[in-house]
């Protein structure tokens, strides 16, 4: 399994910054036998038609996209490279965070991190990665013209690694997001990654490449599983986190979030299938409300099957059940393997997360699972995620 890391550059004097917290139903056990497991899954996002609502299949949020000024339904006119830079650059910002930790002598130790953000409205809403601003005591945004603002965190979501911050400004240039980028992009389409690489002065770094694949799922070294990603060979460097991946029309098709640490030209961006509903929820609610089953799972592979002596070779292996959760009330236990939700076969952890996310809070789901050599069926009523 590729070890993946966030593309956040930070200067840590003593204590590393915690990057991501974990949502209950998406956690993967990181013990010896499970730490090498990947959960590949194809595109499971719902198609969005013109001026309709999008029910994101991963998080269960309904958004009327026609009401969002920064969302484009169709691909725009291709720009020259000079036009693209002129269009995109004013809406890409540098984000610097400050935190304070304490050393062994309880002395305050300042820590600084840097990332990138995208302006999405004239009045100062900016989207970035959760891991760029998580736990920050102070967030400073620098615009393309060099002006700086202290930002407030509007909301963040560790499960999708997205966050929204706001600065007190007006008449700002902002970028447009292409709706349902997983559906509207094709492999080998040209894309450009933009970001505050290595926190270098003098403006963002631009790297061009192509779409390498669509609908990827990756497990980060924190145990968080990200779904519906765009894989690209456009170089993504430290500090690019939160920056845009744009098409040649200057539309945002993804947000740069991770790169393979032991490989070349393998980077990942969060698709707009996830970004648009999450960002809208963060702006309106300050958080993402999603349905919750209450299990920690990992994908069954041949290694996992042999290690745990499982009777099935595919599915989502439960490694932990939260107390007082729908899963616990339904009688599920660690060691059970979920193979079907309602009429949908489950062959990977990402598919289970997607299946649960496609429902609403209060829905009852039918769960088919394997326990030992037996196949069993139970029902669970989904609740609101506790975090």
N, C-alpha and C positions, 0 to 999 in steps of 0.2 A: 504494500500500500504506500502510495506517495505520502510523505509527511508534508502537510500544508501549513503555511504560516500566514498571518496577517501581514499586509504590506504597510504597517504603521512603523515609522521610524521614531524612536524615542531615545532620549538620553536618560538612563537610569543610574543614579549614583549608588544606590544600594539595593533597593527592593524592586522587583519587577512589578509592572502594572498588571492587575488582573484584567483579562480581556473580555471574557464572555461568561455570563451566567447561563443557566440551562433551564429550559422549559421541560416540565415533567414528562410529557408523552414523547419527547424527541430525544431523550438522553440515551447515549450508548455507554454501556459498561466498558471501562478501559483497562480491565484486568489482563493478565498475561495472554490468555487465550483469545481475547476479543480485540486486543489493540491493533491487530493487523487487518481488521475487517473493513471493507468498503461496502457502500450500499448504492450501487448504480441503479438508476431508474430513468426511464424516458420521460418525455414531455407529458405531464399530466394536467397542464393548465387548460382552463375552459376558453374556447374561442369567443372573442368579443366582436360583435357586429356594430355597425355605425349607430352612434347615439343610443346604445343600449346599456344595460347594467352588466357589470362583471362580478361574478361570484368566484373569487379566487379559490382554486381547488386545494391549495395548501393551507390557507388560514381561515377560510369561511367568511370573508368580508365582502359585503355587497356595496359597490360604488357606482354611481351614475357618472361615467367618464365625461359625458358631454358638458357637465357642469364644472369641469376642472380646466381652467384656462391654459395650464401648462401641458395639457395632453393633446397630442395629434392622433387622429384616427388612422391616417394613411401616410405612406412614405412621401417625404417632400422632394423637391427638385434638387438634383445633385449639384453640389457647389464645387468650384475650383478649390485647390488647397488654400490659396490666399483668402478666398471668401469664407472658407470653413473656419480658419483661424480667427478672422475678424468677427465672425458670428459667435463663436464659442468662447473665446478668451475672456470677454468682459464678465461672463457669468460663472467663471471658475474661480474659487477663492482658496486661499491658504488658511488652514486652521491650526492654531497652536494651543495646546492644552497645558495647564499647570496643575500639579497635584502635590500634596505634601504627605510624606510618609515619615516614619520614625525609626531611627537606628537602635542598636542594642542598648544605647545609653539614653534612650528616649529623647534624643535630640531631633528636631525637625529637619527633614532632608527634602529639599525641593526636587521635583522631577518634571521634565518637560517632554512633551510628545508633539508630533506634527503629522498632519494629514491634509485632506482636500475636501472641499464641499462644492455643491452645485446650487446656485440661486434658482429658486422655482417661482418666485413672485416678486413684483416690483417693490413690495413693502418689507422685504427682508427675510422671508422664509428660506432656509437652506437645508438641503438634505445631505447626509454624509453616512458613514458607517457608525454603528453603535460602538465598536471597539476604539474608534478615534476619540470619542468624547466620554466614554464610560468612566465613572468615578472622578471626573475632572472637577477641580475646585474653581477653575477659571478657564474660560474658552475665549480665545481672541481670534477674530476673523480679519484677514487682510484682503481687500479687494484688488482688482487688477490695476487700479490707479494708485495703489499704495496706501489708501486710507484704511484705518483700522477701527474696529468696533469690538466692544465686549459683547459676547453673545449669551443668551439664555437658552437652556435646553428645554425645548417644548415637550419632547417625549422621545423615548428610545425603546427598541425591541431587540433583545439579545437573540431571540430565536431566528430572526431573519437578518440580524446584523445591520439594522437600519436605525437612523436617528434623525430628528429634525431639530435644528437650532434656529434662533431668530435674532436679528440685529435691528436696531432702531434706525432705519433708513427708508428712503423713498425713491421712486423713479429709477429703480435698479433694472439693469438688463437681466433677463432670465432665459433659461433654456427650455425647450419643449421636449417632452418625453413621448416616444413613439409607443402607442398602445400595443399591448400583446406582442412584444418583440420576438418571443419564441415562435410565434406564428408568422411574423412578417419578415424575419431574417431567414437566410439560407446559408448553408455551409459554403465557405469560400467568399462570402460577401466581405468587402473591404470595411474595416472599422479602425477607429483611431482612439487610443487610450490617452487621456489627459490627466495630469496630476502634479502635485507638489513633490516631485521625486527628490528624495534625499534632503528635503527642505532647502533646496538651493535657491539663492536669491536671483531675482531677475525674471520671474514669471514661471508659468508651468512648463513641464516637459511634455513633448508630443511624440508618440510612437505609433506607427501604422502597422497593421497586420490584417489578418482575416479571421472570420469566424471558423474555429476548428471543429466545434460540435455544439449541439444545442440540447438543453434539458439535462445537463449533468447534475449529479448529486455528489457532494464531497463531505467527508467527515473531518472537521478541523481537529487539531491536536488538543483542543479543550473538550472534545466530546460532542460539540454542537454539530448537527447535520444541516447543511444548507442544500436546498433543492432548487430545481428549475434554473440552473445557472447557464451562462454562456461561456464556453471555453474559447480562448483566443490565443494566437501566438504574438499579438501585439505586446511588446515588452511592458510588464507591470513591475514597478520598482518600489522600494521602501519609500513611503510618503504618498504613494498614489491612492491609498485607501480613501474611499469616499468620492473619488474623482469620476468623471463620466467616461463611458465607452460610447462613442458616437458613430453614426453612419455618415456617409458622405453628403448627406443633406443637413448635417449638423444637429440631428435629433439624437437625444439620449436613448440608447437601446439597453444600457446596463450601467451599473455602478461597480467599479473595480473593488474587489474585496480580498482576493487571495491569490497566491502563486505557489507553484510547486517548488519546494526548497532544494530538491536534489535533481532538478531537471531544467532544461532550457526551453523557453518559449511556451510554457504551459501556465496560463493565467486564467482566472475566473472572475466573472462579473455577475452580479445579481440582475436578473431580467426585470423588465418593467411589468411582467405578469405579477411579480411579487411586489415591486416597488410602489406602484400606483395605489393599490388599496391600503398597504401598510402606512404609507406617508399620509394619506388622507385620514386614516384612523388616528395617527399620532397627532395631527393638527387639530382634529375635532375633539378627540377624547383624551389625548395625552398618553395613550397606551393602546395596545392591541388586545381586543377581547376575542378569545378563541375557544372552541369546544375542547374538552379535556377528558381523556380516558383514565389517565393516571398510571401509566406503565413506563418503564424504561426498557428499551428493546435494542436488539442488534440483529443484523441479517444472518440467516443460517447459510453457511458455506460448508464445503466438505470438511474443512478444518474444525469448524464449530460442531458439525454433526458428529464427527469422530470424538472430539474432546468430551462432549456431553452425552454421547451415546444416544442420540436422538433417533426416533423412528421415521422422521421425515427429512428430506434433503433441501426443502425450500420453506420460506416463511419468515416471520419475525419472532425471534426468541425473546421471551420476557426475562429480563435479568433482575427486575425489581418492581414491586407493586406498592404504590403509595397507600398508606392507611387512609381510611375514610374516603376512598376514591370510588368512582363508578366501577373500575376494574375489580377492586377489592370486594365491593358489594355483589358483583356478578360471579364471584368465586374464582377469579383468575389467580394464578400463583406463579412465582418465579420458576422457570423451567418449562412452562407451557409454551407452545409455539402456535402463534396465530396464523392461520392459513387462509382465512376468508372473512371479510366484513360485508354483511348483507350478501349480495351476489357477486362481489368483486374478489377475485383471487389475490392473495397477498404473498408475494415471493421475496420481499425485501422490506427493511425497516422504513425506507422512504415511502414505499407504497402504503404502509399502514398509516403513517403521518398524513399523507395526502388524503387517504380515505376518511380518516377522522375529521380532517380539516374541511372536507367538502360538506360536512353536516353543520347543523345549527345547534346551539345550546338547547338542551331539552329533548333532542331527538333520541329515539331508542334505536340501537344498532344490534344486529344479529352477529354474533362472533362465533366462528368455527375455529376450534383449536385442537392441537394434539397434546395429550398428556400421557407420557409413556407410550404404550402401544395402542392406546385408545384415541378415537376421535370424538370430541364432545362439542356441544353447542350451548351457548349461553346468551343472555341479552343484557345490555348495559344502557343506561340513560346518561347521555353526555352532560357534563356540568361545565360551568365557566372555569377556565384555567385560573388557578390561585395566584399566578404571577404572570 
